[in-house]
Amino acid sequence: MKVTIRRTGVGLSAYIPKKDLEEPIISVEKENLWGGFVLLRNGWRLALPDLPQDTRLPITVEARKLSRGD
């Protein structure tokens, strides 16, 4: 699914246009964000692609949604 990762005034958020859903990212697996998993406030876990550490935000990427507890 396409996901736009962007910075907000309080941290990072993920916007999923197909669902018209924007949720704060509450935790990240890797410090540099890319190539790991992120956890959204609604409980969704998303696997993000590998990108260079200096990738600028906002950016739209192809992410994979994992089931809760996966």
mmCIF file of the N, C-alpha and C atoms, coordinates in Angstrom:
data_MODEL
# 
_entry.id   MODEL 
# 
loop_
_atom_site.group_PDB 
_atom_site.id 
_atom_site.type_symbol 
_atom_site.label_atom_id 
_atom_site.label_alt_id 
_atom_site.label_comp_id 
_atom_site.label_asym_id 
_atom_site.label_entity_id 
_atom_site.label_seq_id 
_atom_site.pdbx_PDB_ins_code 
_atom_site.Cartn_x 
_atom_site.Cartn_y 
_atom_site.Cartn_z 
_atom_site.occupancy 
_atom_site.B_iso_or_equiv 
_atom_site.pdbx_formal_charge 
_atom_site.auth_seq_id 
_atom_site.auth_comp_id 
_atom_site.auth_asym_id 
_atom_site.auth_atom_id 
_atom_site.pdbx_PDB_model_num 
ATOM 1   N N  . MET A 1 1  ? 0.839  -1.171  0.000  1.00 0.00 ? 1  MET A N  1 
ATOM 2   C CA . MET A 1 1  ? 0.000  0.000   0.000  1.00 0.00 ? 1  MET A CA 1 
ATOM 3   C C  . MET A 1 1  ? 0.884  1.233   0.000  1.00 0.00 ? 1  MET A C  1 
ATOM 4   N N  . LYS A 1 2  ? 0.419  2.282   -0.616 1.00 0.00 ? 2  LYS A N  1 
ATOM 5   C CA . LYS A 1 2  ? 1.150  3.547   -0.637 1.00 0.00 ? 2  LYS A CA 1 
ATOM 6   C C  . LYS A 1 2  ? 0.936  4.258   0.697  1.00 0.00 ? 2  LYS A C  1 
ATOM 7   N N  . VAL A 1 3  ? 2.047  4.755   1.255  1.00 0.00 ? 3  VAL A N  1 
ATOM 8   C CA . VAL A 1 3  ? 2.027  5.447   2.541  1.00 0.00 ? 3  VAL A CA 1 
ATOM 9   C C  . VAL A 1 3  ? 2.925  6.674   2.433  1.00 0.00 ? 3  VAL A C  1 
ATOM 10  N N  . THR A 1 4  ? 2.419  7.797   2.906  1.00 0.00 ? 4  THR A N  1 
ATOM 11  C CA . THR A 1 4  ? 3.232  9.008   2.959  1.00 0.00 ? 4  THR A CA 1 
ATOM 12  C C  . THR A 1 4  ? 3.698  9.193   4.394  1.00 0.00 ? 4  THR A C  1 
ATOM 13  N N  . ILE A 1 5  ? 5.022  9.231   4.568  1.00 0.00 ? 5  ILE A N  1 
ATOM 14  C CA . ILE A 1 5  ? 5.621  9.458   5.879  1.00 0.00 ? 5  ILE A CA 1 
ATOM 15  C C  . ILE A 1 5  ? 5.998  10.933  5.941  1.00 0.00 ? 5  ILE A C  1 
ATOM 16  N N  . ARG A 1 6  ? 5.563  11.600  6.999  1.00 0.00 ? 6  ARG A N  1 
ATOM 17  C CA . ARG A 1 6  ? 5.886  13.023  7.135  1.00 0.00 ? 6  ARG A CA 1 
ATOM 18  C C  . ARG A 1 6  ? 6.069  13.401  8.597  1.00 0.00 ? 6  ARG A C  1 
ATOM 19  N N  . ARG A 1 7  ? 6.750  14.522  8.784  1.00 0.00 ? 7  ARG A N  1 
ATOM 20  C CA . ARG A 1 7  ? 6.936  15.062  10.132 1.00 0.00 ? 7  ARG A CA 1 
ATOM 21  C C  . ARG A 1 7  ? 5.769  15.987  10.452 1.00 0.00 ? 7  ARG A C  1 
ATOM 22  N N  . THR A 1 8  ? 5.310  15.896  11.680 1.00 0.00 ? 8  THR A N  1 
ATOM 23  C CA . THR A 1 8  ? 4.283  16.816  12.166 1.00 0.00 ? 8  THR A CA 1 
ATOM 24  C C  . THR A 1 8  ? 4.893  17.584  13.337 1.00 0.00 ? 8  THR A C  1 
ATOM 25  N N  . GLY A 1 9  ? 4.125  18.442  13.932 1.00 0.00 ? 9  GLY A N  1 
ATOM 26  C CA . GLY A 1 9  ? 4.612  19.195  15.082 1.00 0.00 ? 9  GLY A CA 1 
ATOM 27  C C  . GLY A 1 9  ? 4.959  18.335  16.283 1.00 0.00 ? 9  GLY A C  1 
ATOM 28  N N  . VAL A 1 10 ? 4.425  17.114  16.332 1.00 0.00 ? 10 VAL A N  1 
ATOM 29  C CA . VAL A 1 10 ? 4.656  16.249  17.494 1.00 0.00 ? 10 VAL A CA 1 
ATOM 30  C C  . VAL A 1 10 ? 5.459  14.993  17.167 1.00 0.00 ? 10 VAL A C  1 
ATOM 31  N N  . GLY A 1 11 ? 5.902  14.817  15.938 1.00 0.00 ? 11 GLY A N  1 
ATOM 32  C CA . GLY A 1 11 ? 6.677  13.632  15.579 1.00 0.00 ? 11 GLY A CA 1 
ATOM 33  C C  . GLY A 1 11 ? 6.406  13.208  14.146 1.00 0.00 ? 11 GLY A C  1 
ATOM 34  N N  . LEU A 1 12 ? 6.448  11.908  13.903 1.00 0.00 ? 12 LEU A N  1 
ATOM 35  C CA . LEU A 1 12 ? 6.215  11.360  12.578 1.00 0.00 ? 12 LEU A CA 1 
ATOM 36  C C  . LEU A 1 12 ? 4.784  10.854  12.460 1.00 0.00 ? 12 LEU A C  1 
ATOM 37  N N  . SER A 1 13 ? 4.249  10.916  11.251 1.00 0.00 ? 13 SER A N  1 
ATOM 38  C CA . SER A 1 13 ? 2.930  10.345  11.004 1.00 0.00 ? 13 SER A CA 1 
ATOM 39  C C  . SER A 1 13 ? 2.957  9.603   9.672  1.00 0.00 ? 13 SER A C  1 
ATOM 40  N N  . ALA A 1 14 ? 2.005  8.706   9.513  1.00 0.00 ? 14 ALA A N  1 
ATOM 41  C CA . ALA A 1 14 ? 1.843  7.939   8.284  1.00 0.00 ? 14 ALA A CA 1 
ATOM 42  C C  . ALA A 1 14 ? 0.453  8.234   7.739  1.00 0.00 ? 14 ALA A C  1 
ATOM 43  N N  . TYR A 1 15 ? 0.391  8.652   6.477  1.00 0.00 ? 15 TYR A N  1 
ATOM 44  C CA . TYR A 1 15 ? -0.886 8.927   5.819  1.00 0.00 ? 15 TYR A CA 1 
ATOM 45  C C  . TYR A 1 15 ? -1.098 7.873   4.744  1.00 0.00 ? 15 TYR A C  1 
ATOM 46  N N  . ILE A 1 16 ? -2.242 7.186   4.802  1.00 0.00 ? 16 ILE A N  1 
ATOM 47  C CA . ILE A 1 16 ? -2.597 6.168   3.828  1.00 0.00 ? 16 ILE A CA 1 
ATOM 48  C C  . ILE A 1 16 ? -3.747 6.724   2.984  1.00 0.00 ? 16 ILE A C  1 
ATOM 49  N N  . PRO A 1 17 ? -3.436 7.218   1.759  1.00 0.00 ? 17 PRO A N  1 
ATOM 50  C CA . PRO A 1 17 ? -4.453 7.882   0.950  1.00 0.00 ? 17 PRO A CA 1 
ATOM 51  C C  . PRO A 1 17 ? -5.651 6.993   0.609  1.00 0.00 ? 17 PRO A C  1 
ATOM 52  N N  . LYS A 1 18 ? -5.412 5.713   0.328  1.00 0.00 ? 18 LYS A N  1 
ATOM 53  C CA . LYS A 1 18 ? -6.508 4.818   -0.068 1.00 0.00 ? 18 LYS A CA 1 
ATOM 54  C C  . LYS A 1 18 ? -7.574 4.714   1.019  1.00 0.00 ? 18 LYS A C  1 
ATOM 55  N N  . LYS A 1 19 ? -7.157 4.817   2.272  1.00 0.00 ? 19 LYS A N  1 
ATOM 56  C CA . LYS A 1 19 ? -8.092 4.748   3.404  1.00 0.00 ? 19 LYS A CA 1 
ATOM 57  C C  . LYS A 1 19 ? -8.416 6.127   3.967  1.00 0.00 ? 19 LYS A C  1 
ATOM 58  N N  . ASP A 1 20 ? -7.788 7.178   3.418  1.00 0.00 ? 20 ASP A N  1 
ATOM 59  C CA . ASP A 1 20 ? -7.905 8.543   3.945  1.00 0.00 ? 20 ASP A CA 1 
ATOM 60  C C  . ASP A 1 20 ? -7.684 8.524   5.461  1.00 0.00 ? 20 ASP A C  1 
ATOM 61  N N  . LEU A 1 21 ? -6.554 7.924   5.847  1.00 0.00 ? 21 LEU A N  1 
ATOM 62  C CA . LEU A 1 21 ? -6.236 7.691   7.253  1.00 0.00 ? 21 LEU A CA 1 
ATOM 63  C C  . LEU A 1 21 ? -4.857 8.261   7.551  1.00 0.00 ? 21 LEU A C  1 
ATOM 64  N N  . GLU A 1 22 ? -4.754 9.048   8.605  1.00 0.00 ? 22 GLU A N  1 
ATOM 65  C CA . GLU A 1 22 ? -3.461 9.517   9.071  1.00 0.00 ? 22 GLU A CA 1 
ATOM 66  C C  . GLU A 1 22 ? -3.330 9.166   10.541 1.00 0.00 ? 22 GLU A C  1 
ATOM 67  N N  . GLU A 1 23 ? -2.241 8.467   10.866 1.00 0.00 ? 23 GLU A N  1 
ATOM 68  C CA . GLU A 1 23 ? -2.002 8.021   12.234 1.00 0.00 ? 23 GLU A CA 1 
ATOM 69  C C  . GLU A 1 23 ? -0.587 8.395   12.648 1.00 0.00 ? 23 GLU A C  1 
ATOM 70  N N  . PRO A 1 24 ? -0.406 8.783   13.894 1.00 0.00 ? 24 PRO A N  1 
ATOM 71  C CA . PRO A 1 24 ? 0.947  9.024   14.399 1.00 0.00 ? 24 PRO A CA 1 
ATOM 72  C C  . PRO A 1 24 ? 1.741  7.721   14.450 1.00 0.00 ? 24 PRO A C  1 
ATOM 73  N N  . ILE A 1 25 ? 3.025  7.809   14.188 1.00 0.00 ? 25 ILE A N  1 
ATOM 74  C CA . ILE A 1 25 ? 3.929  6.674   14.358 1.00 0.00 ? 25 ILE A CA 1 
ATOM 75  C C  . ILE A 1 25 ? 4.393  6.722   15.807 1.00 0.00 ? 25 ILE A C  1 
ATOM 76  N N  . ILE A 1 26 ? 4.102  5.649   16.562 1.00 0.00 ? 26 ILE A N  1 
ATOM 77  C CA . ILE A 1 26 ? 4.432  5.667   17.994 1.00 0.00 ? 26 ILE A CA 1 
ATOM 78  C C  . ILE A 1 26 ? 5.739  4.957   18.317 1.00 0.00 ? 26 ILE A C  1 
ATOM 79  N N  . SER A 1 27 ? 6.207  4.082   17.409 1.00 0.00 ? 27 SER A N  1 
ATOM 80  C CA . SER A 1 27 ? 7.526  3.477   17.626 1.00 0.00 ? 27 SER A CA 1 
ATOM 81  C C  . SER A 1 27 ? 8.100  3.023   16.290 1.00 0.00 ? 27 SER A C  1 
ATOM 82  N N  . VAL A 1 28 ? 9.429  2.988   16.245 1.00 0.00 ? 28 VAL A N  1 
ATOM 83  C CA . VAL A 1 28 ? 10.132 2.542   15.042 1.00 0.00 ? 28 VAL A CA 1 
ATOM 84  C C  . VAL A 1 28 ? 11.125 1.460   15.442 1.00 0.00 ? 28 VAL A C  1 
ATOM 85  N N  . GLU A 1 29 ? 11.302 0.483   14.561 1.00 0.00 ? 29 GLU A N  1 
ATOM 86  C CA . GLU A 1 29 ? 12.233 -0.611  14.843 1.00 0.00 ? 29 GLU A CA 1 
ATOM 87  C C  . GLU A 1 29 ? 13.679 -0.153  14.687 1.00 0.00 ? 29 GLU A C  1 
ATOM 88  N N  . LYS A 1 30 ? 13.950 0.618   13.632 1.00 0.00 ? 30 LYS A N  1 
ATOM 89  C CA . LYS A 1 30 ? 15.305 1.083   13.359 1.00 0.00 ? 30 LYS A CA 1 
ATOM 90  C C  . LYS A 1 30 ? 15.386 2.588   13.566 1.00 0.00 ? 30 LYS A C  1 
ATOM 91  N N  . GLU A 1 31 ? 16.474 3.027   14.129 1.00 0.00 ? 31 GLU A N  1 
ATOM 92  C CA . GLU A 1 31 ? 16.643 4.447   14.420 1.00 0.00 ? 31 GLU A CA 1 
ATOM 93  C C  . GLU A 1 31 ? 16.506 5.317   13.175 1.00 0.00 ? 31 GLU A C  1 
ATOM 94  N N  . ASN A 1 32 ? 17.023 4.826   12.027 1.00 0.00 ? 32 ASN A N  1 
ATOM 95  C CA . ASN A 1 32 ? 16.949 5.628   10.809 1.00 0.00 ? 32 ASN A CA 1 
ATOM 96  C C  . ASN A 1 32 ? 15.637 5.426   10.050 1.00 0.00 ? 32 ASN A C  1 
ATOM 97  N N  . LEU A 1 33 ? 14.708 4.643   10.595 1.00 0.00 ? 33 LEU A N  1 
ATOM 98  C CA . LEU A 1 33 ? 13.352 4.467   10.071 1.00 0.00 ? 33 LEU A CA 1 
ATOM 99  C C  . LEU A 1 33 ? 13.248 3.496   8.911  1.00 0.00 ? 33 LEU A C  1 
ATOM 100 N N  . TRP A 1 34 ? 14.142 3.568   7.947  1.00 0.00 ? 34 TRP A N  1 
ATOM 101 C CA . TRP A 1 34 ? 13.998 2.815   6.696  1.00 0.00 ? 34 TRP A CA 1 
ATOM 102 C C  . TRP A 1 34 ? 14.467 1.373   6.823  1.00 0.00 ? 34 TRP A C  1 
ATOM 103 N N  . GLY A 1 35 ? 13.707 0.464   6.186  1.00 0.00 ? 35 GLY A N  1 
ATOM 104 C CA . GLY A 1 35 ? 14.072 -0.943  6.184  1.00 0.00 ? 35 GLY A CA 1 
ATOM 105 C C  . GLY A 1 35 ? 13.629 -1.692  7.421  1.00 0.00 ? 35 GLY A C  1 
ATOM 106 N N  . GLY A 1 36 ? 12.813 -1.065  8.215  1.00 0.00 ? 36 GLY A N  1 
ATOM 107 C CA . GLY A 1 36 ? 12.324 -1.706  9.436  1.00 0.00 ? 36 GLY A CA 1 
ATOM 108 C C  . GLY A 1 36 ? 10.817 -1.564  9.559  1.00 0.00 ? 36 GLY A C  1 
ATOM 109 N N  . PHE A 1 37 ? 10.326 -1.812  10.740 1.00 0.00 ? 37 PHE A N  1 
ATOM 110 C CA . PHE A 1 37 ? 8.901  -1.743  11.015 1.00 0.00 ? 37 PHE A CA 1 
ATOM 111 C C  . PHE A 1 37 ? 8.585  -0.487  11.808 1.00 0.00 ? 37 PHE A C  1 
ATOM 112 N N  . VAL A 1 38 ? 7.382  0.047   11.579 1.00 0.00 ? 38 VAL A N  1 
ATOM 113 C CA . VAL A 1 38 ? 6.868  1.138   12.403 1.00 0.00 ? 38 VAL A CA 1 
ATOM 114 C C  . VAL A 1 38 ? 5.527  0.699   12.969 1.00 0.00 ? 38 VAL A C  1 
ATOM 115 N N  . LEU A 1 39 ? 5.211  1.190   14.136 1.00 0.00 ? 39 LEU A N  1 
ATOM 116 C CA . LEU A 1 39 ? 3.936  0.898   14.775 1.00 0.00 ? 39 LEU A CA 1 
ATOM 117 C C  . LEU A 1 39 ? 3.116  2.176   14.802 1.00 0.00 ? 39 LEU A C  1 
ATOM 118 N N  . LEU A 1 40 ? 1.892  2.096   14.276 1.00 0.00 ? 40 LEU A N  1 
ATOM 119 C CA . LEU A 1 40 ? 0.990  3.241   14.275 1.00 0.00 ? 40 LEU A CA 1 
ATOM 120 C C  . LEU A 1 40 ? 0.123  3.211   15.529 1.00 0.00 ? 40 LEU A C  1 
ATOM 121 N N  . ARG A 1 41 ? -0.429 4.357   15.890 1.00 0.00 ? 41 ARG A N  1 
ATOM 122 C CA . ARG A 1 41 ? -1.267 4.457   17.089 1.00 0.00 ? 41 ARG A CA 1 
ATOM 123 C C  . ARG A 1 41 ? -2.468 3.510   17.036 1.00 0.00 ? 41 ARG A C  1 
ATOM 124 N N  . ASN A 1 42 ? -2.988 3.228   15.834 1.00 0.00 ? 42 ASN A N  1 
ATOM 125 C CA . ASN A 1 42 ? -4.159 2.348   15.724 1.00 0.00 ? 42 ASN A CA 1 
ATOM 126 C C  . ASN A 1 42 ? -3.801 0.866   15.815 1.00 0.00 ? 42 ASN A C  1 
ATOM 127 N N  . GLY A 1 43 ? -2.507 0.543   16.020 1.00 0.00 ? 43 GLY A N  1 
ATOM 128 C CA . GLY A 1 43 ? -2.086 -0.847  16.183 1.00 0.00 ? 43 GLY A CA 1 
ATOM 129 C C  . GLY A 1 43 ? -1.513 -1.484  14.930 1.00 0.00 ? 43 GLY A C  1 
ATOM 130 N N  . TRP A 1 44 ? -1.604 -0.827  13.790 1.00 0.00 ? 44 TRP A N  1 
ATOM 131 C CA . TRP A 1 44 ? -1.047 -1.383  12.555 1.00 0.00 ? 44 TRP A CA 1 
ATOM 132 C C  . TRP A 1 44 ? 0.466  -1.356  12.615 1.00 0.00 ? 44 TRP A C  1 
ATOM 133 N N  . ARG A 1 45 ? 1.092  -2.423  12.108 1.00 0.00 ? 45 ARG A N  1 
ATOM 134 C CA . ARG A 1 45 ? 2.540  -2.457  11.900 1.00 0.00 ? 45 ARG A CA 1 
ATOM 135 C C  . ARG A 1 45 ? 2.794  -2.403  10.406 1.00 0.00 ? 45 ARG A C  1 
ATOM 136 N N  . LEU A 1 46 ? 3.668  -1.498  9.999  1.00 0.00 ? 46 LEU A N  1 
ATOM 137 C CA . LEU A 1 46 ? 4.013  -1.350  8.594  1.00 0.00 ? 46 LEU A CA 1 
ATOM 138 C C  . LEU A 1 46 ? 5.493  -1.623  8.400  1.00 0.00 ? 46 LEU A C  1 
ATOM 139 N N  . ALA A 1 47 ? 5.814  -2.415  7.378  1.00 0.00 ? 47 ALA A N  1 
ATOM 140 C CA . ALA A 1 47 ? 7.209  -2.650  6.998  1.00 0.00 ? 47 ALA A CA 1 
ATOM 141 C C  . ALA A 1 47 ? 7.560  -1.633  5.924  1.00 0.00 ? 47 ALA A C  1 
ATOM 142 N N  . LEU A 1 48 ? 8.589  -0.841  6.183  1.00 0.00 ? 48 LEU A N  1 
ATOM 143 C CA . LEU A 1 48 ? 9.018  0.188   5.244  1.00 0.00 ? 48 LEU A CA 1 
ATOM 144 C C  . LEU A 1 48 ? 10.188 -0.316  4.413  1.00 0.00 ? 48 LEU A C  1 
ATOM 145 N N  . PRO A 1 49 ? 10.325 0.180   3.181  1.00 0.00 ? 49 PRO A N  1 
ATOM 146 C CA . PRO A 1 49 ? 11.429 -0.259  2.322  1.00 0.00 ? 49 PRO A CA 1 
ATOM 147 C C  . PRO A 1 49 ? 12.762 0.316   2.780  1.00 0.00 ? 49 PRO A C  1 
ATOM 148 N N  . ASP A 1 50 ? 13.833 -0.303  2.301  1.00 0.00 ? 50 ASP A N  1 
ATOM 149 C CA . ASP A 1 50 ? 15.177 0.240   2.546  1.00 0.00 ? 50 ASP A CA 1 
ATOM 150 C C  . ASP A 1 50 ? 15.362 1.486   1.707  1.00 0.00 ? 50 ASP A C  1 
ATOM 151 N N  . LEU A 1 51 ? 15.742 2.574   2.336  1.00 0.00 ? 51 LEU A N  1 
ATOM 152 C CA . LEU A 1 51 ? 16.048 3.831   1.662  1.00 0.00 ? 51 LEU A CA 1 
ATOM 153 C C  . LEU A 1 51 ? 17.288 4.425   2.316  1.00 0.00 ? 51 LEU A C  1 
ATOM 154 N N  . PRO A 1 52 ? 17.992 5.322   1.638  1.00 0.00 ? 52 PRO A N  1 
ATOM 155 C CA . PRO A 1 52 ? 19.145 5.963   2.263  1.00 0.00 ? 52 PRO A CA 1 
ATOM 156 C C  . PRO A 1 52 ? 18.744 6.689   3.543  1.00 0.00 ? 52 PRO A C  1 
ATOM 157 N N  . GLN A 1 53 ? 19.646 6.680   4.505  1.00 0.00 ? 53 GLN A N  1 
ATOM 158 C CA . GLN A 1 53 ? 19.364 7.297   5.805  1.00 0.00 ? 53 GLN A CA 1 
ATOM 159 C C  . GLN A 1 53 ? 19.028 8.778   5.676  1.00 0.00 ? 53 GLN A C  1 
ATOM 160 N N  . ASP A 1 54 ? 19.601 9.449   4.688  1.00 0.00 ? 54 ASP A N  1 
ATOM 161 C CA . ASP A 1 54 ? 19.368 10.886  4.541  1.00 0.00 ? 54 ASP A CA 1 
ATOM 162 C C  . ASP A 1 54 ? 18.157 11.223  3.672  1.00 0.00 ? 54 ASP A C  1 
ATOM 163 N N  . THR A 1 55 ? 17.252 10.259  3.468  1.00 0.00 ? 55 THR A N  1 
ATOM 164 C CA . THR A 1 55 ? 16.036 10.509  2.691  1.00 0.00 ? 55 THR A CA 1 
ATOM 165 C C  . THR A 1 55 ? 15.223 11.607  3.362  1.00 0.00 ? 55 THR A C  1 
ATOM 166 N N  . ARG A 1 56 ? 14.777 12.556  2.569  1.00 0.00 ? 56 ARG A N  1 
ATOM 167 C CA . ARG A 1 56 ? 14.028 13.704  3.101  1.00 0.00 ? 56 ARG A CA 1 
ATOM 168 C C  . ARG A 1 56 ? 12.541 13.405  3.172  1.00 0.00 ? 56 ARG A C  1 
ATOM 169 N N  . LEU A 1 57 ? 11.897 13.961  4.174  1.00 0.00 ? 57 LEU A N  1 
ATOM 170 C CA . LEU A 1 57 ? 10.452 13.810  4.358  1.00 0.00 ? 57 LEU A CA 1 
ATOM 171 C C  . LEU A 1 57 ? 9.769  15.095  3.949  1.00 0.00 ? 57 LEU A C  1 
ATOM 172 N N  . PRO A 1 58 ? 8.560  15.058  3.479  1.00 0.00 ? 58 PRO A N  1 
ATOM 173 C CA . PRO A 1 58 ? 7.683  13.900  3.316  1.00 0.00 ? 58 PRO A CA 1 
ATOM 174 C C  . PRO A 1 58 ? 8.070  13.083  2.088  1.00 0.00 ? 58 PRO A C  1 
ATOM 175 N N  . ILE A 1 59 ? 7.734  11.791  2.148  1.00 0.00 ? 59 ILE A N  1 
ATOM 176 C CA . ILE A 1 59 ? 7.984  10.881  1.039  1.00 0.00 ? 59 ILE A CA 1 
ATOM 177 C C  . ILE A 1 59 ? 6.877  9.839   1.004  1.00 0.00 ? 59 ILE A C  1 
ATOM 178 N N  . THR A 1 60 ? 6.493  9.453   -0.205 1.00 0.00 ? 60 THR A N  1 
ATOM 179 C CA . THR A 1 60 ? 5.502  8.387   -0.383 1.00 0.00 ? 60 THR A CA 1 
ATOM 180 C C  . THR A 1 60 ? 6.245  7.125   -0.792 1.00 0.00 ? 60 THR A C  1 
ATOM 181 N N  . VAL A 1 61 ? 5.984  6.046   -0.062 1.00 0.00 ? 61 VAL A N  1 
ATOM 182 C CA . VAL A 1 61 ? 6.648  4.774   -0.310 1.00 0.00 ? 61 VAL A CA 1 
ATOM 183 C C  . VAL A 1 61 ? 5.617  3.650   -0.383 1.00 0.00 ? 61 VAL A C  1 
ATOM 184 N N  . GLU A 1 62 ? 6.056  2.519   -0.880 1.00 0.00 ? 62 GLU A N  1 
ATOM 185 C CA . GLU A 1 62 ? 5.230  1.307   -0.890 1.00 0.00 ? 62 GLU A CA 1 
ATOM 186 C C  . GLU A 1 62 ? 5.552  0.549   0.386  1.00 0.00 ? 62 GLU A C  1 
ATOM 187 N N  . ALA A 1 63 ? 4.596  0.466   1.299  1.00 0.00 ? 63 ALA A N  1 
ATOM 188 C CA . ALA A 1 63 ? 4.789  -0.220  2.584  1.00 0.00 ? 63 ALA A CA 1 
ATOM 189 C C  . ALA A 1 63 ? 3.931  -1.477  2.602  1.00 0.00 ? 63 ALA A C  1 
ATOM 190 N N  . ARG A 1 64 ? 4.299  -2.386  3.482  1.00 0.00 ? 64 ARG A N  1 
ATOM 191 C CA . ARG A 1 64 ? 3.548  -3.619  3.620  1.00 0.00 ? 64 ARG A CA 1 
ATOM 192 C C  . ARG A 1 64 ? 2.914  -3.643  5.006  1.00 0.00 ? 64 ARG A C  1 
ATOM 193 N N  . LYS A 1 65 ? 1.608  -3.846  5.054  1.00 0.00 ? 65 LYS A N  1 
ATOM 194 C CA . LYS A 1 65 ? 0.907  -3.905  6.340  1.00 0.00 ? 65 LYS A CA 1 
ATOM 195 C C  . LYS A 1 65 ? 0.999  -5.315  6.891  1.00 0.00 ? 65 LYS A C  1 
ATOM 196 N N  . LEU A 1 66 ? 1.393  -5.397  8.140  1.00 0.00 ? 66 LEU A N  1 
ATOM 197 C CA . LEU A 1 66 ? 1.453  -6.670  8.837  1.00 0.00 ? 66 LEU A CA 1 
ATOM 198 C C  . LEU A 1 66 ? 0.304  -6.737  9.822  1.00 0.00 ? 66 LEU A C  1 
ATOM 199 N N  . SER A 1 67 ? -0.182 -7.928  10.068 1.00 0.00 ? 67 SER A N  1 
ATOM 200 C CA . SER A 1 67 ? -1.289 -8.053  11.016 1.00 0.00 ? 67 SER A CA 1 
ATOM 201 C C  . SER A 1 67 ? -0.798 -7.729  12.409 1.00 0.00 ? 67 SER A C  1 
ATOM 202 N N  . ARG A 1 68 ? -1.705 -7.398  13.280 1.00 0.00 ? 68 ARG A N  1 
ATOM 203 C CA . ARG A 1 68 ? -1.353 -7.100  14.671 1.00 0.00 ? 68 ARG A CA 1 
ATOM 204 C C  . ARG A 1 68 ? -0.723 -8.331  15.297 1.00 0.00 ? 68 ARG A C  1 
ATOM 205 N N  . GLY A 1 69 ? 0.388  -8.115  15.975 1.00 0.00 ? 69 GLY A N  1 
ATOM 206 C CA . GLY A 1 69 ? 1.064  -9.225  16.642 1.00 0.00 ? 69 GLY A CA 1 
ATOM 207 C C  . GLY A 1 69 ? 1.884  -10.086 15.725 1.00 0.00 ? 69 GLY A C  1 
ATOM 208 N N  . ASP A 1 70 ? 2.070  -9.682  14.470 1.00 0.00 ? 70 ASP A N  1 
ATOM 209 C CA . ASP A 1 70 ? 2.865  -10.443 13.502 1.00 0.00 ? 70 ASP A CA 1 
ATOM 210 C C  . ASP A 1 70 ? 4.323  -10.425 13.857 1.00 0.00 ? 70 ASP A C  1 
# 
